[in-house]
């Protein structure tokens, strides 16, 4: 498959998939490995890449959503909806954008709580690979940190 469509000059779904996945990976590497004391560097995974992915998603979904059948009424409707590569790609980009944005939110919250980077790395990797699982781990860990803080405060 060519990178550009000969008829429209647009990137192929495969090329857009590769671009979006690479952009998200760069964001995750910065989020997990880079120091967060540099606001401009943290801005990249927190806002810049998610915004770019959100714009790609908007372009894909609004230019293709009305060219396919299906919907969200049943699993069969969802299967039909994602039967076109561009709409399937939009779904993937949706995951990439939101998972990275939530990962950045987790990192900021964890920094504010004083969670060690090693623990953050485990949670961020879970978010990167399994989205809601990482979010659940963080929320459970955050609840535990708050309970410890309340008990510690009451004892002093």
C-alpha positions as CSV (number, residue, x, y, z in Angstrom):
1,X,0.0,0.0,0.0
2,X,1.4,3.4,-0.8
3,X,1.8,6.1,1.8
4,X,-0.1,8.6,-0.3
5,X,-3.3,8.0,-2.2
6,X,-2.7,8.7,-5.8
7,X,-6.3,10.1,-6.3
8,X,-6.4,12.5,-3.3
9,X,-2.8,13.0,-2.1
10,X,-4.0,12.0,1.4
11,X,-2.1,9.7,3.7
12,X,-3.2,6.1,3.8
13,X,-4.8,4.7,6.9
14,X,-1.6,2.7,7.5
15,X,0.6,5.8,7.3
16,X,-1.8,7.7,9.6
17,X,-1.8,4.7,12.0
18,X,2.0,4.7,12.0
19,X,2.2,8.4,12.5
20,X,-0.3,8.5,15.4
21,X,1.2,5.5,17.1
22,X,4.7,7.0,16.9
23,X,3.5,10.4,18.2
24,X,1.8,8.7,21.2
25,X,4.9,6.6,21.9
26,X,7.1,9.7,22.0
27,X,4.6,11.2,24.5
28,X,4.7,8.1,26.7
29,X,8.5,8.0,26.6
30,X,8.7,11.7,27.7
31,X,6.0,11.1,30.3
32,X,7.7,8.1,31.9
33,X,11.4,8.9,31.5
34,X,11.8,12.7,31.3
35,X,12.1,14.9,34.3
36,X,8.8,16.8,34.9
37,X,10.4,19.9,36.2
38,X,10.6,21.3,32.7
39,X,7.0,22.5,32.0
40,X,7.7,22.9,28.3
41,X,8.8,19.3,28.0
42,X,5.9,18.1,30.0
43,X,3.6,20.2,27.8
44,X,4.3,17.8,24.9
45,X,2.6,14.6,26.3
46,X,0.1,16.6,28.4
47,X,-1.3,18.8,25.7
48,X,0.5,19.0,22.4
49,X,0.4,15.3,21.3
50,X,-3.2,14.7,22.6
51,X,-4.3,17.9,20.8
52,X,-2.7,16.7,17.5
53,X,-4.3,13.2,18.0
54,X,-7.7,14.8,18.8
55,X,-7.5,16.9,15.6
56,X,-6.6,13.8,13.5
57,X,-9.5,11.9,15.2
58,X,-11.9,14.8,14.3
59,X,-10.8,14.8,10.7
60,X,-11.1,11.1,10.4
61,X,-14.4,10.7,12.2
62,X,-16.2,13.7,10.6
63,X,-15.1,12.8,7.1
64,X,-16.0,9.0,7.3
65,X,-18.7,8.5,10.0
66,X,-21.5,9.1,7.6
67,X,-20.0,6.8,4.9
68,X,-20.5,3.6,7.0
69,X,-23.4,1.8,8.5
70,X,-23.6,0.8,12.1
71,X,-23.7,2.7,15.3
72,X,-23.7,2.1,19.0
73,X,-27.0,0.3,19.6
74,X,-25.5,-3.2,19.7
75,X,-22.2,-5.0,19.3
76,X,-23.2,-5.8,15.7
77,X,-23.7,-2.1,15.1
78,X,-20.3,-1.3,16.5
79,X,-18.7,-4.0,14.4
80,X,-20.3,-2.6,11.3
81,X,-19.3,1.0,12.3
82,X,-15.6,-0.1,12.6
83,X,-15.7,-2.1,9.3
84,X,-14.0,0.8,7.4
85,X,-10.3,1.3,8.0
86,X,-10.6,5.1,8.5
87,X,-13.3,4.7,11.2
88,X,-11.3,1.9,12.8
89,X,-8.3,4.2,12.8
90,X,-10.3,7.0,14.3
91,X,-11.2,4.6,17.1
92,X,-7.5,3.7,17.6
93,X,-6.5,7.4,17.6
94,X,-9.3,8.0,20.2
95,X,-7.7,5.5,22.5
96,X,-4.2,7.0,21.9
97,X,-5.3,10.6,22.7
98,X,-7.3,9.8,25.8
99,X,-4.9,7.3,27.3
100,X,-2.0,9.7,26.9
101,X,-4.0,12.6,28.3
102,X,-5.1,10.5,31.3
103,X,-1.5,9.3,31.7
104,X,-0.3,13.0,32.0
105,X,-3.1,13.7,34.5
106,X,-2.0,10.7,36.5
107,X,1.6,11.8,36.5
108,X,0.7,15.3,37.7
109,X,-1.6,14.0,40.4
110,X,1.0,11.4,41.5
111,X,3.7,14.1,41.6
112,X,1.5,16.2,43.8
113,X,1.0,13.3,46.2
114,X,4.7,12.5,46.3
115,X,4.3,9.1,44.7
116,X,7.8,7.7,43.8
117,X,8.6,7.6,40.1
118,X,9.0,3.8,40.2
119,X,5.4,3.3,41.3
120,X,4.3,5.9,38.8
121,X,6.1,4.0,36.1
122,X,4.2,0.9,36.9
123,X,0.9,2.7,36.8
124,X,1.8,4.7,33.7
125,X,2.8,1.5,31.9
126,X,-0.5,-0.1,32.8
127,X,-2.3,3.0,31.5
128,X,-0.3,2.9,28.3
129,X,-1.0,-0.8,27.7
130,X,-4.5,-1.2,29.2
131,X,-5.9,2.3,29.7
132,X,-8.7,1.9,32.3
133,X,-6.6,-0.7,34.2
134,X,-3.9,2.0,34.8
135,X,-6.5,4.5,35.8
136,X,-8.1,2.1,38.2
137,X,-4.7,1.3,39.8
138,X,-4.0,5.0,40.2
139,X,-7.4,5.8,41.7
140,X,-7.1,2.9,44.2
141,X,-3.6,4.0,45.1
142,X,-4.7,7.6,45.5
143,X,-7.5,6.6,47.8
144,X,-4.9,4.6,49.9
145,X,-2.6,7.7,50.0
146,X,-5.4,9.9,51.2
147,X,-6.4,7.4,53.9
148,X,-2.8,7.2,55.1
149,X,-2.6,11.0,55.1
150,X,-5.8,11.3,57.2
151,X,-4.6,8.8,59.7
152,X,-1.2,10.3,59.9
153,X,-2.7,13.8,60.4
154,X,-5.0,12.6,63.1
155,X,-2.2,11.0,65.1
156,X,-0.1,14.1,65.3
